[in-house]
């Protein structure tokens, strides 16, 4: 739960899932504030895991 009282839902998708479409559907649900899906905005995501740091490149990044 956030400091504003909102709930946080952590979802894992199958590797071949259309995450962009899923994020769009989730955003349209009543009460959803944001998904946190970065889509084409970032080129790299760096995440801390129990086994160390994981760096993921975004092949869908659109550079304007």
PDB file of N, CA, C and O in Angstrom:
ATOM      1  N   UNK A   1       0.839  -1.160   0.000  1.00  0.00           N
ATOM      2  CA  UNK A   1       0.000   0.000   0.000  1.00  0.00           C
ATOM      3  C   UNK A   1       0.899   1.243   0.000  1.00  0.00           C
ATOM      4  O   UNK A   1       1.919   1.286   0.688  1.00  0.00           O
ATOM      5  N   UNK A   2       0.506   2.236  -0.774  1.00  0.00           N
ATOM      6  CA  UNK A   2       1.303   3.464  -0.855  1.00  0.00           C
ATOM      7  C   UNK A   2       1.012   4.369   0.330  1.00  0.00           C
ATOM      8  O   UNK A   2       0.087   4.120   1.103  1.00  0.00           O
ATOM      9  N   UNK A   3       1.808   5.418   0.466  1.00  0.00           N
ATOM     10  CA  UNK A   3       1.574   6.371   1.552  1.00  0.00           C
ATOM     11  C   UNK A   3       0.277   7.152   1.349  1.00  0.00           C
ATOM     12  O   UNK A   3      -0.204   7.803   2.276  1.00  0.00           O
ATOM     13  N   UNK A   4      -0.295   7.091   0.140  1.00  0.00           N
ATOM     14  CA  UNK A   4      -1.583   7.730  -0.142  1.00  0.00           C
ATOM     15  C   UNK A   4      -2.755   6.781   0.079  1.00  0.00           C
ATOM     16  O   UNK A   4      -3.912   7.162  -0.104  1.00  0.00           O
ATOM     17  N   UNK A   5      -2.451   5.534   0.476  1.00  0.00           N
ATOM     18  CA  UNK A   5      -3.513   4.560   0.722  1.00  0.00           C
ATOM     19  C   UNK A   5      -3.924   3.763  -0.502  1.00  0.00           C
ATOM     20  O   UNK A   5      -4.919   3.039  -0.464  1.00  0.00           O
ATOM     21  N   UNK A   6      -3.165   3.887  -1.594  1.00  0.00           N
ATOM     22  CA  UNK A   6      -3.475   3.122  -2.804  1.00  0.00           C
ATOM     23  C   UNK A   6      -2.813   1.748  -2.725  1.00  0.00           C
ATOM     24  O   UNK A   6      -1.747   1.594  -2.129  1.00  0.00           O
ATOM     25  N   UNK A   7      -3.451   0.765  -3.326  1.00  0.00           N
ATOM     26  CA  UNK A   7      -2.893  -0.580  -3.364  1.00  0.00           C
ATOM     27  C   UNK A   7      -1.935  -0.707  -4.542  1.00  0.00           C
ATOM     28  O   UNK A   7      -2.103  -0.048  -5.568  1.00  0.00           O
ATOM     29  N   UNK A   8      -0.932  -1.559  -4.384  1.00  0.00           N
ATOM     30  CA  UNK A   8       0.030  -1.842  -5.448  1.00  0.00           C
ATOM     31  C   UNK A   8      -0.114  -3.309  -5.826  1.00  0.00           C
ATOM     32  O   UNK A   8      -0.091  -4.184  -4.959  1.00  0.00           O
ATOM     33  N   UNK A   9      -0.258  -3.573  -7.096  1.00  0.00           N
ATOM     34  CA  UNK A   9      -0.384  -4.941  -7.596  1.00  0.00           C
ATOM     35  C   UNK A   9       0.829  -5.244  -8.460  1.00  0.00           C
ATOM     36  O   UNK A   9       1.109  -4.515  -9.411  1.00  0.00           O
ATOM     37  N   UNK A  10       1.547  -6.305  -8.144  1.00  0.00           N
ATOM     38  CA  UNK A  10       2.733  -6.712  -8.893  1.00  0.00           C
ATOM     39  C   UNK A  10       2.332  -7.896  -9.768  1.00  0.00           C
ATOM     40  O   UNK A  10       1.887  -8.924  -9.259  1.00  0.00           O
ATOM     41  N   UNK A  11       2.489  -7.752 -11.069  1.00  0.00           N
ATOM     42  CA  UNK A  11       2.048  -8.780 -12.019  1.00  0.00           C
ATOM     43  C   UNK A  11       3.236  -9.269 -12.832  1.00  0.00           C
ATOM     44  O   UNK A  11       4.061  -8.473 -13.280  1.00  0.00           O
ATOM     45  N   UNK A  12       3.320 -10.576 -13.019  1.00  0.00           N
ATOM     46  CA  UNK A  12       4.303 -11.148 -13.936  1.00  0.00           C
ATOM     47  C   UNK A  12       3.546 -11.672 -15.154  1.00  0.00           C
ATOM     48  O   UNK A  12       2.540 -12.370 -15.024  1.00  0.00           O
ATOM     49  N   UNK A  13       4.043 -11.327 -16.332  1.00  0.00           N
ATOM     50  CA  UNK A  13       3.418 -11.747 -17.581  1.00  0.00           C
ATOM     51  C   UNK A  13       4.245 -12.852 -18.230  1.00  0.00           C
ATOM     52  O   UNK A  13       5.446 -12.968 -17.988  1.00  0.00           O
ATOM     53  N   UNK A  14       3.594 -13.652 -19.047  1.00  0.00           N
ATOM     54  CA  UNK A  14       4.303 -14.645 -19.850  1.00  0.00           C
ATOM     55  C   UNK A  14       5.238 -13.904 -20.800  1.00  0.00           C
ATOM     56  O   UNK A  14       4.965 -12.765 -21.177  1.00  0.00           O
ATOM     57  N   UNK A  15       6.320 -14.534 -21.180  1.00  0.00           N
ATOM     58  CA  UNK A  15       7.326 -13.888 -22.025  1.00  0.00           C
ATOM     59  C   UNK A  15       6.746 -13.383 -23.346  1.00  0.00           C
ATOM     60  O   UNK A  15       7.203 -12.364 -23.864  1.00  0.00           O
ATOM     61  N   UNK A  16       5.753 -14.073 -23.899  1.00  0.00           N
ATOM     62  CA  UNK A  16       5.191 -13.669 -25.189  1.00  0.00           C
ATOM     63  C   UNK A  16       3.948 -12.800 -25.053  1.00  0.00           C
ATOM     64  O   UNK A  16       3.259 -12.564 -26.045  1.00  0.00           O
ATOM     65  N   UNK A  17       3.645 -12.320 -23.855  1.00  0.00           N
ATOM     66  CA  UNK A  17       2.452 -11.502 -23.630  1.00  0.00           C
ATOM     67  C   UNK A  17       2.611 -10.126 -24.268  1.00  0.00           C
ATOM     68  O   UNK A  17       3.718  -9.598 -24.371  1.00  0.00           O
ATOM     69  N   UNK A  18       1.483  -9.556 -24.694  1.00  0.00           N
ATOM     70  CA  UNK A  18       1.458  -8.189 -25.218  1.00  0.00           C
ATOM     71  C   UNK A  18       1.263  -7.256 -24.020  1.00  0.00           C
ATOM     72  O   UNK A  18       0.134  -6.911 -23.672  1.00  0.00           O
ATOM     73  N   UNK A  19       2.357  -6.857 -23.401  1.00  0.00           N
ATOM     74  CA  UNK A  19       2.296  -6.076 -22.170  1.00  0.00           C
ATOM     75  C   UNK A  19       1.699  -4.697 -22.420  1.00  0.00           C
ATOM     76  O   UNK A  19       0.982  -4.176 -21.566  1.00  0.00           O
ATOM     77  N   UNK A  20       1.976  -4.104 -23.555  1.00  0.00           N
ATOM     78  CA  UNK A  20       1.424  -2.796 -23.883  1.00  0.00           C
ATOM     79  C   UNK A  20      -0.100  -2.840 -23.911  1.00  0.00           C
ATOM     80  O   UNK A  20      -0.758  -1.950 -23.372  1.00  0.00           O
ATOM     81  N   UNK A  21      -0.660  -3.865 -24.533  1.00  0.00           N
ATOM     82  CA  UNK A  21      -2.123  -4.013 -24.588  1.00  0.00           C
ATOM     83  C   UNK A  21      -2.695  -4.285 -23.202  1.00  0.00           C
ATOM     84  O   UNK A  21      -3.755  -3.765 -22.856  1.00  0.00           O
ATOM     85  N   UNK A  22      -2.004  -5.092 -22.412  1.00  0.00           N
ATOM     86  CA  UNK A  22      -2.464  -5.384 -21.053  1.00  0.00           C
ATOM     87  C   UNK A  22      -2.448  -4.116 -20.211  1.00  0.00           C
ATOM     88  O   UNK A  22      -3.387  -3.867 -19.455  1.00  0.00           O
ATOM     89  N   UNK A  23      -1.396  -3.312 -20.329  1.00  0.00           N
ATOM     90  CA  UNK A  23      -1.307  -2.064 -19.566  1.00  0.00           C
ATOM     91  C   UNK A  23      -2.439  -1.122 -19.950  1.00  0.00           C
ATOM     92  O   UNK A  23      -3.007  -0.455 -19.085  1.00  0.00           O
ATOM     93  N   UNK A  24      -2.769  -1.061 -21.211  1.00  0.00           N
ATOM     94  CA  UNK A  24      -3.873  -0.214 -21.671  1.00  0.00           C
ATOM     95  C   UNK A  24      -5.203  -0.680 -21.084  1.00  0.00           C
ATOM     96  O   UNK A  24      -6.014   0.140 -20.655  1.00  0.00           O
ATOM     97  N   UNK A  25      -5.425  -1.977 -21.065  1.00  0.00           N
ATOM     98  CA  UNK A  25      -6.661  -2.517 -20.473  1.00  0.00           C
ATOM     99  C   UNK A  25      -6.727  -2.240 -18.975  1.00  0.00           C
ATOM    100  O   UNK A  25      -7.787  -1.909 -18.444  1.00  0.00           O
ATOM    101  N   UNK A  26      -5.597  -2.375 -18.302  1.00  0.00           N
ATOM    102  CA  UNK A  26      -5.561  -2.123 -16.860  1.00  0.00           C
ATOM    103  C   UNK A  26      -5.836  -0.650 -16.570  1.00  0.00           C
ATOM    104  O   UNK A  26      -6.564  -0.335 -15.628  1.00  0.00           O
ATOM    105  N   UNK A  27      -5.264   0.258 -17.366  1.00  0.00           N
ATOM    106  CA  UNK A  27      -5.483   1.702 -17.164  1.00  0.00           C
ATOM    107  C   UNK A  27      -6.959   2.082 -17.281  1.00  0.00           C
ATOM    108  O   UNK A  27      -7.407   3.042 -16.653  1.00  0.00           O
ATOM    109  N   UNK A  28      -7.704   1.338 -18.075  1.00  0.00           N
ATOM    110  CA  UNK A  28      -9.127   1.635 -18.290  1.00  0.00           C
ATOM    111  C   UNK A  28     -10.030   1.110 -17.175  1.00  0.00           C
ATOM    112  O   UNK A  28     -11.227   1.399 -17.158  1.00  0.00           O
ATOM    113  N   UNK A  29      -9.457   0.335 -16.237  1.00  0.00           N
ATOM    114  CA  UNK A  29     -10.258  -0.199 -15.132  1.00  0.00           C
ATOM    115  C   UNK A  29     -10.575   0.920 -14.138  1.00  0.00           C
ATOM    116  O   UNK A  29      -9.702   1.723 -13.811  1.00  0.00           O
ATOM    117  N   UNK A  30     -11.812   0.975 -13.660  1.00  0.00           N
ATOM    118  CA  UNK A  30     -12.182   1.996 -12.680  1.00  0.00           C
ATOM    119  C   UNK A  30     -11.294   1.923 -11.440  1.00  0.00           C
ATOM    120  O   UNK A  30     -11.062   0.844 -10.894  1.00  0.00           O
ATOM    121  N   UNK A  31     -10.803   3.074 -11.006  1.00  0.00           N
ATOM    122  CA  UNK A  31      -9.994   3.151  -9.800  1.00  0.00           C
ATOM    123  C   UNK A  31      -8.501   3.019 -10.022  1.00  0.00           C
ATOM    124  O   UNK A  31      -7.721   3.296  -9.111  1.00  0.00           O
ATOM    125  N   UNK A  32      -8.080   2.604 -11.212  1.00  0.00           N
ATOM    126  CA  UNK A  32      -6.645   2.462 -11.481  1.00  0.00           C
ATOM    127  C   UNK A  32      -6.047   3.851 -11.687  1.00  0.00           C
ATOM    128  O   UNK A  32      -6.537   4.631 -12.504  1.00  0.00           O
ATOM    129  N   UNK A  33      -4.996   4.151 -10.951  1.00  0.00           N
ATOM    130  CA  UNK A  33      -4.341   5.449 -11.051  1.00  0.00           C
ATOM    131  C   UNK A  33      -3.278   5.419 -12.147  1.00  0.00           C
ATOM    132  O   UNK A  33      -3.222   6.319 -12.986  1.00  0.00           O
ATOM    133  N   UNK A  34      -2.437   4.387 -12.140  1.00  0.00           N
ATOM    134  CA  UNK A  34      -1.363   4.262 -13.121  1.00  0.00           C
ATOM    135  C   UNK A  34      -0.875   2.830 -13.127  1.00  0.00           C
ATOM    136  O   UNK A  34      -1.078   2.095 -12.160  1.00  0.00           O
ATOM    137  N   UNK A  35      -0.227   2.427 -14.220  1.00  0.00           N
ATOM    138  CA  UNK A  35       0.280   1.062 -14.301  1.00  0.00           C
ATOM    139  C   UNK A  35       1.762   0.965 -13.995  1.00  0.00           C
ATOM    140  O   UNK A  35       2.221  -0.076 -13.526  1.00  0.00           O
ATOM    141  N   UNK A  36       2.512   2.001 -14.242  1.00  0.00           N
ATOM    142  CA  UNK A  36       3.956   1.909 -14.067  1.00  0.00           C
ATOM    143  C   UNK A  36       4.636   1.293 -15.280  1.00  0.00           C
ATOM    144  O   UNK A  36       5.854   1.113 -15.283  1.00  0.00           O
ATOM    145  N   UNK A  37       3.858   0.968 -16.313  1.00  0.00           N
ATOM    146  CA  UNK A  37       4.430   0.421 -17.545  1.00  0.00           C
ATOM    147  C   UNK A  37       5.081   1.558 -18.319  1.00  0.00           C
ATOM    148  O   UNK A  37       4.419   2.535 -18.668  1.00  0.00           O
ATOM    149  N   UNK A  38       6.373   1.431 -18.587  1.00  0.00           N
ATOM    150  CA  UNK A  38       7.120   2.505 -19.224  1.00  0.00           C
ATOM    151  C   UNK A  38       7.135   2.416 -20.741  1.00  0.00           C
ATOM    152  O   UNK A  38       7.462   3.390 -21.419  1.00  0.00           O
ATOM    153  N   UNK A  39       6.788   1.272 -21.269  1.00  0.00           N
ATOM    154  CA  UNK A  39       6.667   1.095 -22.714  1.00  0.00           C
ATOM    155  C   UNK A  39       7.838   1.596 -23.509  1.00  0.00           C
ATOM    156  O   UNK A  39       8.954   1.092 -23.378  1.00  0.00           O
ATOM    157  N   UNK A  40       7.582   2.604 -24.346  1.00  0.00           N
ATOM    158  CA  UNK A  40       8.605   3.107 -25.258  1.00  0.00           C
ATOM    159  C   UNK A  40       9.374   4.285 -24.684  1.00  0.00           C
ATOM    160  O   UNK A  40      10.173   4.898 -25.393  1.00  0.00           O
ATOM    161  N   UNK A  41       9.153   4.619 -23.410  1.00  0.00           N
ATOM    162  CA  UNK A  41       9.800   5.793 -22.828  1.00  0.00           C
ATOM    163  C   UNK A  41      11.241   5.556 -22.403  1.00  0.00           C
ATOM    164  O   UNK A  41      12.042   6.491 -22.398  1.00  0.00           O
ATOM    165  N   UNK A  42      11.580   4.335 -22.051  1.00  0.00           N
ATOM    166  CA  UNK A  42      12.937   4.106 -21.534  1.00  0.00           C
ATOM    167  C   UNK A  42      13.706   3.146 -22.428  1.00  0.00           C
ATOM    168  O   UNK A  42      13.124   2.314 -23.125  1.00  0.00           O
ATOM    169  N   UNK A  43      15.010   3.279 -22.393  1.00  0.00           N
ATOM    170  CA  UNK A  43      15.843   2.391 -23.196  1.00  0.00           C
ATOM    171  C   UNK A  43      16.422   1.245 -22.382  1.00  0.00           C
ATOM    172  O   UNK A  43      16.866   0.238 -22.933  1.00  0.00           O
ATOM    173  N   UNK A  44      16.410   1.412 -21.046  1.00  0.00           N
ATOM    174  CA  UNK A  44      17.008   0.392 -20.188  1.00  0.00           C
ATOM    175  C   UNK A  44      16.326   0.425 -18.824  1.00  0.00           C
ATOM    176  O   UNK A  44      15.990   1.492 -18.311  1.00  0.00           O
ATOM    177  N   UNK A  45      16.129  -0.749 -18.251  1.00  0.00           N
ATOM    178  CA  UNK A  45      15.595  -0.864 -16.902  1.00  0.00           C
ATOM    179  C   UNK A  45      16.641  -1.597 -16.073  1.00  0.00           C
ATOM    180  O   UNK A  45      17.147  -2.643 -16.480  1.00  0.00           O
ATOM    181  N   UNK A  46      16.958  -1.044 -14.913  1.00  0.00           N
ATOM    182  CA  UNK A  46      17.903  -1.669 -13.994  1.00  0.00           C
ATOM    183  C   UNK A  46      17.123  -2.022 -12.736  1.00  0.00           C
ATOM    184  O   UNK A  46      16.561  -1.144 -12.081  1.00  0.00           O
ATOM    185  N   UNK A  47      17.090  -3.318 -12.397  1.00  0.00           N
ATOM    186  CA  UNK A  47      16.309  -3.786 -11.255  1.00  0.00           C
ATOM    187  C   UNK A  47      17.194  -4.556 -10.295  1.00  0.00           C
ATOM    188  O   UNK A  47      18.070  -5.319 -10.704  1.00  0.00           O
ATOM    189  N   UNK A  48      16.950  -4.343  -9.013  1.00  0.00           N
ATOM    190  CA  UNK A  48      17.643  -5.120  -7.993  1.00  0.00           C
ATOM    191  C   UNK A  48      16.858  -6.386  -7.706  1.00  0.00           C
ATOM    192  O   UNK A  48      15.655  -6.318  -7.454  1.00  0.00           O
ATOM    193  N   UNK A  49      17.505  -7.529  -7.739  1.00  0.00           N
ATOM    194  CA  UNK A  49      16.843  -8.803  -7.470  1.00  0.00           C
ATOM    195  C   UNK A  49      17.571  -9.504  -6.320  1.00  0.00           C
ATOM    196  O   UNK A  49      18.625  -9.053  -5.870  1.00  0.00           O
ATOM    197  N   UNK A  50      17.003 -10.595  -5.862  1.00  0.00           N
ATOM    198  CA  UNK A  50      17.646 -11.348  -4.782  1.00  0.00           C
ATOM    199  C   UNK A  50      18.991 -11.935  -5.207  1.00  0.00           C
ATOM    200  O   UNK A  50      19.825 -12.259  -4.362  1.00  0.00           O
ATOM    201  N   UNK A  51      19.200 -12.071  -6.524  1.00  0.00           N
ATOM    202  CA  UNK A  51      20.459 -12.624  -7.010  1.00  0.00           C
ATOM    203  C   UNK A  51      21.404 -11.543  -7.552  1.00  0.00           C
ATOM    204  O   UNK A  51      22.435 -11.864  -8.142  1.00  0.00           O
ATOM    205  N   UNK A  52      21.061 -10.278  -7.357  1.00  0.00           N
ATOM    206  CA  UNK A  52      21.923  -9.191  -7.812  1.00  0.00           C
ATOM    207  C   UNK A  52      21.179  -8.218  -8.708  1.00  0.00           C
ATOM    208  O   UNK A  52      19.949  -8.170  -8.707  1.00  0.00           O
ATOM    209  N   UNK A  53      21.925  -7.455  -9.459  1.00  0.00           N
ATOM    210  CA  UNK A  53      21.357  -6.436 -10.345  1.00  0.00           C
ATOM    211  C   UNK A  53      21.044  -7.063 -11.710  1.00  0.00           C
ATOM    212  O   UNK A  53      21.848  -7.817 -12.259  1.00  0.00           O
ATOM    213  N   UNK A  54      19.873  -6.740 -12.240  1.00  0.00           N
ATOM    214  CA  UNK A  54      19.477  -7.225 -13.561  1.00  0.00           C
ATOM    215  C   UNK A  54      19.262  -6.010 -14.458  1.00  0.00           C
ATOM    216  O   UNK A  54      18.491  -5.113 -14.116  1.00  0.00           O
ATOM    217  N   UNK A  55      19.940  -5.977 -15.604  1.00  0.00           N
ATOM    218  CA  UNK A  55      19.803  -4.893 -16.568  1.00  0.00           C
ATOM    219  C   UNK A  55      19.047  -5.438 -17.775  1.00  0.00           C
ATOM    220  O   UNK A  55      19.443  -6.437 -18.377  1.00  0.00           O
ATOM    221  N   UNK A  56      17.947  -4.759 -18.118  1.00  0.00           N
ATOM    222  CA  UNK A  56      17.118  -5.191 -19.251  1.00  0.00           C
ATOM    223  C   UNK A  56      17.058  -4.066 -20.283  1.00  0.00           C
ATOM    224  O   UNK A  56      16.697  -2.937 -19.953  1.00  0.00           O
ATOM    225  N   UNK A  57      17.411  -4.373 -21.525  1.00  0.00           N
ATOM    226  CA  UNK A  57      17.349  -3.407 -22.623  1.00  0.00           C
ATOM    227  C   UNK A  57      15.944  -3.429 -23.212  1.00  0.00           C
ATOM    228  O   UNK A  57      15.315  -4.485 -23.280  1.00  0.00           O
ATOM    229  N   UNK A  58      15.448  -2.270 -23.639  1.00  0.00           N
ATOM    230  CA  UNK A  58      14.123  -2.164 -24.239  1.00  0.00           C
ATOM    231  C   UNK A  58      14.250  -2.104 -25.759  1.00  0.00           C
ATOM    232  O   UNK A  58      14.649  -1.074 -26.302  1.00  0.00           O
ATOM    233  N   UNK A  59      13.918  -3.193 -26.452  1.00  0.00           N
ATOM    234  CA  UNK A  59      14.046  -3.195 -27.921  1.00  0.00           C
ATOM    235  C   UNK A  59      12.966  -2.360 -28.603  1.00  0.00           C
ATOM    236  O   UNK A  59      13.047  -2.125 -29.808  1.00  0.00           O
ATOM    237  N   UNK A  60      11.962  -1.909 -27.862  1.00  0.00           N
ATOM    238  CA  UNK A  60      10.849  -1.162 -28.439  1.00  0.00           C
ATOM    239  C   UNK A  60      10.970   0.336 -28.247  1.00  0.00           C
ATOM    240  O   UNK A  60      10.037   1.077 -28.556  1.00  0.00           O
ATOM    241  N   UNK A  61      12.086   0.784 -27.750  1.00  0.00           N
ATOM    242  CA  UNK A  61      12.295   2.209 -27.493  1.00  0.00           C
ATOM    243  C   UNK A  61      12.181   3.001 -28.769  1.00  0.00           C
ATOM    244  O   UNK A  61      12.796   2.656 -29.779  1.00  0.00           O
ATOM    245  N   UNK A  62      11.388   4.074 -28.732  1.00  0.00           N
ATOM    246  CA  UNK A  62      11.230   4.969 -29.869  1.00  0.00           C
ATOM    247  C   UNK A  62      11.976   6.252 -29.556  1.00  0.00           C
ATOM    248  O   UNK A  62      11.656   6.939 -28.586  1.00  0.00           O
ATOM    249  N   UNK A  63      12.972   6.581 -30.376  1.00  0.00           N
ATOM    250  CA  UNK A  63      13.755   7.788 -30.175  1.00  0.00           C
ATOM    251  C   UNK A  63      13.250   8.858 -31.124  1.00  0.00           C
ATOM    252  O   UNK A  63      13.184   8.657 -32.337  1.00  0.00           O
ATOM    253  N   UNK A  64      12.896   9.995 -30.550  1.00  0.00           N
ATOM    254  CA  UNK A  64      12.351  11.096 -31.379  1.00  0.00           C
ATOM    255  C   UNK A  64      13.380  12.151 -31.610  1.00  0.00           C
ATOM    256  O   UNK A  64      13.105  13.146 -32.280  1.00  0.00           O
TER     257      UNK A  64
END
